[in-house]
Amino acid sequence: MMKKKVISLALTFSLLFSSTALAAPAPELIGTSAIAVDLNTKEIIYAKNIDEKRQPASITKLMTALLLAENKKPEDNLTYPQGAKTQPDYSYGLNVHPVQAGETFSGANAMDILLLYSGNDIAYMIAENLGGNVENFSKLMNEKAKALNMTNTNFVTPNGLDDNTNDHYTSAYDLTLLGEAVYNNPWVKATIAKKTSEVKSSNGPIAVIENRNKLLGINGNIGGKTGYTTKSGRCLFTIYERNGRTIATVVLNSEYNFPADTKVFEDMEKLVEYSFTADKQVYLEKGKELQSITLKYKSIPFIGPTRTIKVPVTLHKDINLYDTGLTPELNYNIDDVSPWKLSADKPVGKVDVKIRNYSESYELFPNISKMQIIKDNALYYILALLALIIIVSSIIIIRVKFKRKKRRKKSLFR
């Protein structure tokens, strides 16, 4: 009976420790590109084809919104142009209430319709009001993308419609850079957090529009933007806040299971749950030799011959990173240190670990101390000591002989 209890306890502890030691597996997503980034630390938590070019569909409107926020005020009026009337579903003038060319929308209403209802005509209206025409506005979009370091991005349309072009694209990683700019813009950030809004044109009635982000307000979702075209598949960008952390997430080219439209949101929920619970893995262990540095020194300070010594450097703490498949850059910065001052407890430089916008420095310590120099030169020091003894002894003998000779001369002249 006692033996069975012992075995049972052993199995319990074994299962307990094995379950805590194993990291949660990364989620399997339908979306062909996806990413999760901690906006506070800039760490990429999950990565799947994050640099591959994809059509972003209506997530494009986040860039349009950002430019609107940077160039207009909520109380400014924007004129509805004739070209806006030709934009397809979903358009405010086509699907909510007819709008005539020349009517106006306040900046606040335009922003709400753009991001909550995803109005294609309103994106076109913003483009003409800010850029004069869509072509000029696309230049503004791409200039802003360049300023945000979105290197795999090219915008052609203000609303993400891509039927007539293959040159409208971005990447999952680039969208997190845009998402961070959105998060830092109070007007856009407040807008994507709205569930509903009352809007109207200058001559139209009040209409209530709803946010298309089905996850808004659930489990920390503070906003996002949906998207879909035939080329892009179902897309979703979101921002989550939980337990003092802020994580931006993107899923591109997921499945659009119309009319239920659940797949991309299920993808996102899997990605988010993983991102908030994922543990970092040991990338480089403390105590492991990273590289060797070569230092010059004189065997006897100031006067001895110059020699070199290879000094292995190591870490005093682990480097832990999220398991994303991305290879970090390691940049070594070694101080100008004297080998005679080497100590296992004194750092000799740093290694900077960098993955995209994330960077952290770790101190490097020598694996040897100045005692190693003494050991390496022990034979030299013994020979030098013997030589010194011989020289000193010779000097003493010569002086003794000289004194004796001097005394003899004195005795002869007495």
Salt bridges, closest charged atoms under 4 A:
ASP38 OD2 - ARG245 NE 3.47
GLU43 OE2 - LYS280 NZ 2.65
ASP51 OD2 - ARG356 NH2 2.51
GLU52 OE1 - ARG54 NH2 2.72
GLU70 OE2 - LYS144 NZ 2.88
ASP112 OD2 - LYS194 NZ 3.07
GLU180 OE2 - LYS42 NZ 2.26
ASP261 OD2 - LYS214 NZ 3.99
ASP261 OD2 - ARG234 NH2 2.57
GLU273 OE2 - ARG242 NH2 2.61
